[in-house]
């Protein structure tokens, strides 16, 4: 069953230059909708609505956290 939720991401500066949203689509079959975001050389943050199957969402969040991205669900 598809799940739709909003997440807040705090992204370390080490992700600069990495296509994080492309990974969501390509590797996790997630549809992201960026609601608001800001990025600098030190860090970034984003509020993203994501839609996908429960296991895909769960796997994506685990991947992001393992890379040092702080994930808060709304």
C-alpha positions in Angstrom: 0.0 0.0 0.0 1.4 3.4 -1.0 2.2 5.7 1.8 2.4 9.5 1.7 4.2 11.5 4.4 6.2 14.6 5.0 9.7 14.5 6.2 12.2 17.1 7.3 15.8 16.5 6.3 18.9 18.1 7.8 21.7 17.4 5.3 25.4 17.5 6.1 27.6 19.6 3.8 29.4 16.4 2.7 26.3 15.7 0.6 27.0 18.7 -1.6 27.3 17.6 -5.1 25.5 14.3 -4.5 22.1 13.8 -6.2 20.2 12.8 -3.1 16.8 13.3 -4.6 17.8 11.3 -7.7 18.8 8.4 -5.3 15.3 8.5 -3.8 13.7 8.0 -7.2 16.2 5.6 -8.7 17.0 3.4 -5.8 13.9 3.5 -3.6 11.0 4.0 -6.0 9.9 7.1 -4.1 8.2 10.1 -5.5 9.6 13.2 -3.7 7.9 16.6 -3.8 10.2 19.3 -2.4 8.0 21.7 -0.4 10.8 24.0 0.8 14.6 23.7 0.9 17.8 25.7 1.5 21.4 24.6 0.9 24.7 26.2 1.7 28.3 24.9 1.7 28.0 23.8 5.4 24.6 22.1 5.4 21.2 22.0 3.9 17.6 21.3 5.0 14.5 20.3 3.1 10.9 19.7 3.8 9.9 16.9 1.4 6.6 15.1 0.8 7.3 11.5 -0.2 5.1 8.9 -1.6 5.9 5.2 -1.9 5.3 1.7 -0.5 5.9 1.4 3.3 9.0 -0.8 3.0 10.5 1.6 0.4 9.9 4.6 2.7 11.4 2.7 5.6 14.5 1.6 3.6 15.0 5.2 2.3 14.9 6.7 5.8 17.4 4.1 7.1 19.7 4.8 4.2 19.6 8.6 4.8 20.2 8.2 8.5 23.1 5.9 7.8 24.7 8.7 5.7 24.3 11.2 8.6 21.1 12.9 7.3 18.8 13.8 10.2 15.3 12.7 9.3 12.2 13.9 11.2 8.7 12.7 10.2 5.7 14.9 10.4 
